[in-house]
Amino acid sequence: MDPTVAVAVAVAAENAGWESVWTGEHYVVPDPPLPGSPIEPDLAVLDPFLTLGLVAGATRTLRLGTGVTVVPVHPAALLAKHAASLDRISGGRFLFGVGVGYLEPEFRALGVPLADRGSRTDVALDVLATLWAGGATRINGADVRAEPGPLRPGGPPLHVGGESSAALRRAVRRGDGWYGWQMSPDAAAAAVQALAALSHERTAPLEISVTPDAGRRLDPPTVAAYAAAGVDRLIVVPPRRTWWDADALTDFAEQTPARLLS
């Protein structure tokens, strides 16, 4: 929550050779928690676009990713503005992780239905692409445009999260990459194979990002196992003991790349 710590850790990560930093997104979570709740109700989570904008101003090469933005809880035009602004502020370093979400109480609290969230996500992504292409477009009966667009033509790279068949198809059809959450090397390999089976019409390879499953030891053999499974990027969760200790989190950022790649 401390912006000074967030910036210090990001700068340390950039200097140590990390490629990117990612944020999660939950605006509210169930209290008391339900089965499948992603985090404890009292765990503080800042808005990802504001946080990554802060980090963007303090870094120069570190890429900035949302892991992931729950697209159907956002008005599409507002989300287009947030993503384009962050892409501009960061100088084109934004990696736009997107997903459909699953936490019904969060949807309900935000006044958004859980049903049909997949189709509504696809519609929202169409709106983003149209707005980012420039010129006027019609949204909800209004002829509008949204300037400036993202720095990159076509918008920031889309990294589609989720393990369902629909999510895999969305990644292949619309994405630049796919993101799997808390997966073992074997599970990651299976997902890569499933994506490959759907990718016969793609001309560019999908970039594969994975967060290792909880409790898995991070060491060079682990990195090699994920690489062998076809993973391009590991998005690691720092050890829980570092979450409320600024010095420990900074040490993790500074020491981990050399230790994993030795």
PyMOL commands that set and color helices and strands:
alter all, ss='L'
color gray80, all
select helices_A, chain A and resi 3-16+48-58+71-73+76-89+104-109+117-132+165-174+185-198+220-228+240-242+246-260
alter helices_A, ss='H'
color red, helices_A
select strands_A, chain A and resi 20-23+63-66+69-70+94-99+137-139+142-144+158-161+177-183+207-212+233-234
alter strands_A, ss='S'
color yellow, strands_A
deselect
rebuild
show_as cartoon
